[in-house]
Amino acid sequence: MLMIARKALASAHTKAIRLTTRDVHCFSSILVSPPLVSLDLPENWIPYSDPPPPVSFETEQKTVVIDGNVIAEEIRTKISSEVRKMKKAVGKVPGLAVVLVGQQRDSQTYVRNKIKACEETGIKSILAELPEDCTEGQILSILKKFNEDTSIHGILVQLPLPQHLDESKILNMVRLEKDVDGFHPLNVGNLAMRGREPLFVSCTPKGCVELLIRAGVEIAGKNAVVIGRSNIVGLPMSLLLQRHDATVSTVHAFTKDPEQITRKADIVIAAAGIPSLVRGSWLKPGAVVIDVGTSPVEDSSCEFGYRLVGDVCYEEALGVASAITPVPGGVGPMTITMLLCNTLDAAKRIFL
């Protein structure tokens, strides 16, 4: 009887792990709450067609521009030094593998900048390019090869991926100890839990906090608002700020009166991907603004017919914010620099 019971339990377990979200919800019919995945509606932001005018203040705030290029260069100099020391000590250098799918211009630019940064700091880089219509199997095969390659210490899958590909399945293929993008569920989970230390923190949030600290901004006890809740930036950014003891609110496309919530923040992290969404009237005088957004806007006066703008209306924020990051030249170079840091740390865990 005991053997039969064990076989039945094993069979039930096998079936259970194959259940879909819908199946699981059916078994939980005593609850009225829907599966969490069914709540993941598209983040379709609708910017104001007629934005409110900026609020005028009796005394204009002096705004400090936080130069991400300068800070990133300082950190990269130290990374280069560490790489040279590693090469001298063990005869090896950190290795980063990048997987690029398709011909999306933004992704190609980002990857090109990452490869260039690796070259400048002495980190070995490998680029695997696949066509837009490639299969999941092709990507998983390449990731398996990189996972097993001992000269590769970090693996990055450039996002976004084409819609026909299962992003979660692909990202989960990257070994935890090589997840230098910080997207592995265990890294995100450990980031969310007090007393836990993730192997890697997502590069953009990590870069934003580094900018805040190096700019002398106190995070603990401050009210912070994160605009956007993507898995890449918004979610890990909120978690990281909480770990730094900020009181965090998340504003997203379904938030009512987002400007009222944002106006209470001492620190604003704008990561919605909507150009000039955050107006000067959204900001509390003296707030610190970190603008993650980078969107091309048509401009015939520019060399390539467009210019890059952030999520924050920069001109309106000047004179209201106490400090702000520019676009470009703010968060962007820091994101790449944090990727180099994570790759170096991954190699150190093996060699040193």
C-alpha positions, -999 to +999 in steps of 0.1 A: +000+000+000+028+023+009+045+017-025+012+024-043+007+056-024+043+068-032+036+061-069+004+080-068+022+110-051+049+108-077+024+108-105+005+137-090+037+157-087+046+150-123+012+163-134+014+192-111+046+206-126+030+205-160-001+225-150-008+258-168-017+290-150-053+284-159-052+249-145-037+261-112-064+288-109-091+261-114-078+242-084-080+274-063-116+280-071-123+289-034-105+322-041-119+350-063-085+365-071-073+358-106-039+344-116-012+371-113-001+367-149-037+376-161-032+409-144-001+418-165-018+443-188+002+462-214+018+494-200+002+518-226+011+552-212-010+581-226+009+614-222-011+645-218-020+661-251-020+695-235+005+692-206+001+715-176+024+745-175+054+743-152+049+756-117+066+789-110+083+795-077+093+826-059+129+814-056+144+794-084+162+762-073+198+758-084+199+725-102+231+704-102+236+683-133+248+648-124+273+639-151+271+601-157+299+602-182+324+616-157+314+592-129+314+562-153+349+571-165+362+572-129+348+537-122+360+523-155+395+534-148+394+513-116+379+484-135+408+486-161+433+485-132+416+454-116+416+436-150+453+443-154+460+430-119+440+398-126+458+392-159+491+396-142+481+373-113+464+344-131+470+351-168+433+355-175+408+383-179+370+385-174+349+374-204+315+387-214+292+371-240+264+391-256+235+376-276+219+400-301+187+390-319+175+409-349+184+443-364+167+467-341+187+499-343+186+508-305+197+473-295+226+474-320+238+507-307+236+495-271+255+463-279+281+482-299+287+505-269+290+475-245+315+458-267+335+490-270+335+495-232+348+459-228+377+466-252+386+498-234+388+481-200+405+449-212+375+426-207+372+399-234+339+401-253+321+377-277+291+387-297+266+362-311+242+377-336+211+359-347+184+368-373+150+382-363+133+349-372+156+326-353+141+299-331+143+296-293+162+264-298+190+283-316+193+308-288+192+282-261+219+262-279+242+293-279+235+300-243+243+264-233+276+268-251+284+300-232+273+285-199+299+257-204+327+280-216+350+286-187+365+317-204+330+334-203+321+348-168+291+369-178+263+364-203+240+391-215+209+387-237+201+420-253+164+430-247+138+433-260+136+400-279+112+395-309+077+386-298+077+350-310+104+342-284+098+332-248+118+358-229+115+342-195+126+308-208+156+323-226+168+344-196+163+315-172+188+295-194+216+317-183+235+302-153+230+321-121+267+327-116+269+343-151+237+364-149+255+397-150+223+414-161+207+405-127+175+391-143+176+355-129+146+349-106+170+340-078+189+373-081+157+393-082+143+372-053+173+377-031+172+414-039+136+415-026+144+397+007+160+414+036+191+396+048+198+381+014+225+392-011+219+387-048+250+376-069+242+405-093+219+435-092+203+447-125+227+471-141+205+502-146+191+503-110+226+496-097+239+525-118+212+548-106+219+542-069+256+546-075+249+580-091+228+590-061+254+580-036+283+596-055+262+628-059+259+630-021+222+622-021+209+606+011+185+577+003+176+563+037+143+577+051+136+596+019+104+594-001+112+579-036+089+575-065+098+551-094+078+558-126+075+525-145+075+489-133+093+469-159+112+438-150+144+454-164+143+487-145+112+497-125+108+466-104+144+460-094+148+498-089+120+498-064+134+468-046+169+483-045+157+516-031+139+498-004+170+479+005+186+513+009+158+522+034+139+546+012+101+547+013+091+538-022+060+544-043+056+530-078+038+550-105+026+532-136+002+535-165-028+527-143-020+550-115-045+577-107-031+612-103+005+602-109+017+638-108+002+642-073+021+612-060+053+622-078+052+657-064+057+643-029+089+625-037+124+636-026+139+612-052+122+606-086+134+577-109+117+581-143+117+548-162+085+547-182+101+551-217+077+580-226+095+611-238+089+642-216+062+625-196+073+641-163+067+678-164+082+705-141+048+707-123+052+670-113+083+678-092+086+690-056+111+718-054+145+704-044+137+669-056+165+647-071+157+634-105+172+604-122+160+601-158+164+565-171+143+571-203+160+574-237+137+580-267+146+592-302+125+622-312+125+636-348+146+667-351+157+678-386+184+701-371+203+671-358+229+652-378+209+619-379+175+636-381+166+628-344+177+636-309+175+616-277+152+628-249+144+614-215+112+607-196+116+641-179+110+674-195+146+686-188+141+723-195+112+725-171+130+704-144+159+729-143+152+754-116+129+730-098+150+699-091+181+702-069+199+676-091+191+658-123+208+635-148+209+646-184+198+625-214+221+614-230+251+614-207+234+604-174+222+569-166+233+553-200+270+552-194+265+541-158+244+511-170+272+499-192+298+505-164+277+484-140+277+456-165+315+457-166+315+457-127+293+427-126+314+408-151+346+416-132+329+404-100+319+372-117+355+365-127+368+374-093+346+347-077+365+321-098+401+334-099+405+353-066 
